[in-house]
Amino acid sequence: MTRLTKSISEHLADHPLAGLIQVPAVIHGLPRLSSYLGHEIYVLRDDLTGFGLGGNKTRKLDFLFGDALARGATTAATIKATSFSRNAAAAASACGLDLHVVLPGTEASRNPLSQAVFARWGTRLHYEDRGMEALPDRLESVVASLRNQDEHVYVLHPGGSDSIGALSYVRVLGEICEFSERTGVHFPYMVHSTSSAGTQAGLVVGQSIAGYETRVIGISASRSVSDQREQVRELAVSTDRLLGTVTDPEKIIVDDGFVGPGYAEASKEGEMAAQTFAKMEGILLDPIYTGKAAAALLEYCANNKFGSGPVLFIHTGGNAGLYY
Ligand SMILES: Cc1ncc(COP(=O)(O)O)c(C=O)c1O
């Protein structure tokens, strides 16, 4: 084990994993895209984590369900029908836990394909039609009733972005260190999509533990730079508290120039970037997260915003969103 990776694994040693995913991450060059952009680009394939349709959520769930099992949970619960809930459904099955998900709307208003996939995983769905704001209250009452039935309930933060979930991207930074030490390829820039903040908080905490010199650039899926930086900072602070580390908030770099029409709405630039990745490298991106991050990557290259050295594009998954 290399020196940098060792310092990260020592910090993570007390946090159990459910053992869901294949690690280390696959990292490879993108020769055709690099030659087109005139800049060396690599990709970290967290779309290929090998479990439950992949993505950054399966990374987080490996730590979250590891924690749930260590605490003796029998059931897990969360809100919304995002990729996180779908990945959580797969993870709960593999861990032998029940999963309850509170969804906005009514049964009739939901995408039938999504319902069918939840049904296959045996997920218990609860519908709440009083609007998004009512979801946390409804979750609380579902959890209370489960506890009355003597279930030991583990509540999953939406998006898996609490300090336990963020540990997964501390670990990813360790895998990047290992790759750099093995191959001699160092990444002075990393680009990825940021939203509920777990991915970026984990990366910057990992970067500070390992002393890996890089600029981790989070491309916001919705919030302004100041709101997103604050979200990432708060989560980095709680992750630091868990690990006994200190992360410099100046390391948190966010760009909100690629949100397009808004959260969960495709942008023209994101669609074009997704098409470029697909046509040049055969890699699929989703329009809401990774497509917009790729739009930033392309624009930074076109306008020489990166200095010298290879750029690592972190593919955070989300391909299921292309289908349902
Ligand atoms: C595919 C994909 N990429 C990136 C993100 C953003 O990651 P995070 O929520 O950890 O900031 C999400 C969040 O939903 C996602 O689904």
The ligand as a MOL file (V3000), in Angstrom:
LIG
                    3D

  0  0  0     0  0            999 V3000
M  V30 BEGIN CTAB
M  V30 COUNTS 16 16 0 0 0
M  V30 BEGIN ATOM
M  V30 1 C -25.3630 11.0330 -11.1170 0
M  V30 2 C -25.0820 12.0200 -10.0580 0
M  V30 3 N -23.9370 12.7130 -10.1020 0
M  V30 4 C -23.6250 13.6370 -9.1620 0
M  V30 5 C -24.5010 13.9310 -8.1360 0
M  V30 6 C -24.0990 14.9530 -7.1350 0
M  V30 7 O -23.4250 14.3270 -6.0700 0
M  V30 8 P -23.6390 14.8190 -4.5890 0
M  V30 9 O -25.1190 14.7160 -4.3250 0
M  V30 10 O -22.8200 13.9250 -3.7600 0
M  V30 11 O -23.1850 16.2390 -4.5340 0
M  V30 12 C -25.7160 13.2210 -8.0310 0
M  V30 13 C -26.6720 13.5130 -6.9640 0
M  V30 14 O -27.8270 13.1770 -6.9920 0
M  V30 15 C -26.0070 12.2390 -9.0230 0
M  V30 16 O -27.1620 11.5210 -8.9810 0
M  V30 END ATOM
M  V30 BEGIN BOND
M  V30 1 1 1 2
M  V30 2 1 2 3
M  V30 3 2 2 15
M  V30 4 2 3 4
M  V30 5 1 4 5
M  V30 6 1 5 6
M  V30 7 2 5 12
M  V30 8 1 6 7
M  V30 9 1 7 8
M  V30 10 2 8 9
M  V30 11 1 8 10
M  V30 12 1 8 11
M  V30 13 1 12 13
M  V30 14 1 12 15
M  V30 15 2 13 14
M  V30 16 1 15 16
M  V30 END BOND
M  V30 END CTAB
M  END
